[in-house]
């Protein structure tokens, strides 16, 4: 479960970075005092979004580990 969450978060961050770099020239007028391809800003956003994706998959995985497998199988 965690592996799928990490993979989806990584894929989303990678795809988002590619799209952000492709759209960067068009966003130049909307940004103040920062370059559209500023590596520090892109890194901070990528880490923040990746951490959010990991945390979003971590909580359900931890909850699933507390369920007794026999009880889970019987309910289905």
N, C-alpha and C positions, 0 to 999 in steps of 0.2 A: 504494500500500500504506500509506503514511503517512497519507494523507488519510482512509482508512477507519478507521485506528486513532485518529486525532484525533477523528473524528466519533463513533465509539463511546464514547471516553473522555468527550467533552463531553456526549453524551446520557446516559451513566451518571451523571455528576456532577449534571447538571440534574435528572434524575429522582430521584436520591438526595436532593437538597436539598428537592425538593417533598415527598417522603415524610417526610423528617425534620421539616419544618415542620408537616406534618399530624399526625404522631404526637407532637409535642413536649408537648402537655398531659398525655399519659398517661405520659411518661417523667420527669416532674418529681420524683417520689419516688425515682427511681434515681440522680439526679445530686446531687453534693455541691459546694456553693459555686460553682455555675455555673448560669446560666439555660438552659433547653432551647433557647431561640432566640438564644443569644449569637452575634452576628455574627462575632466574632473566631474562636471555635471552629469555626463552620461554614465560615469562609473557609480556615482552616488545613487542615481535613479535606478540603475540596473541592480545594485546591491539591495536597495530598499524594496523593489518589486520582487526580487528573488527571495528575500527573507520573508516577505508577506506570503508568497506562494508556498514556501516551506512550512511556515507556521500554520497555514490553512490546511495543509495535509498532515501536519504533526498531531494536532488535537484529535481528529477522528481516529488516527492510528493508535494513539495512546488509549483512547476510550475503548477501542476494539480489543486491546490486549487485556482489559479487565473483565471481559465477558468469558464465562466458562464455555468452552467449545461444545460440551454435551448439551447445555441449555440452548445454545445457538442452533445446533443441529436438530434438536427436538422441535423448536418453534417453526422450522421450515417443513 
